[in-house]
Amino acid sequence: MSVHKLFAAEETNTTSTNEVTPDIKGADDDALTTVSFYADGTWGSATMSLQCSADDGTTWHTLATKTADGVSHHECVATLLRLEITGGTGANLDAWLAVGAPSTEAAA
């Protein structure tokens, strides 16, 4: 599993510029990848969206949205992922994406 922090104390109307490309060993282009979406902070009526693109970032589709602290799990075809914050006032949010299943290998 790889964990990516995309937002740190971000405010409203922001799109993450550090897009995540799921790189799952052995996965092909049509394989489903598990994505965990975690966000917390002061929301100020903002909405955070998990977005995916199958065409290298030309078109983005919303996979999930949040309006409060929490984590959710989603499956998508390996593609580009990003987060977007819209609306609200006074938001101060942190957000992470964890891509892939947790490792079942024992620590060395």
Helices and strands as residue ranges (DSSP letters): E 2-10, E 14-15, E 32-42, E 47-53, E 61-66, E 70-77, E 80-86, E 92-99
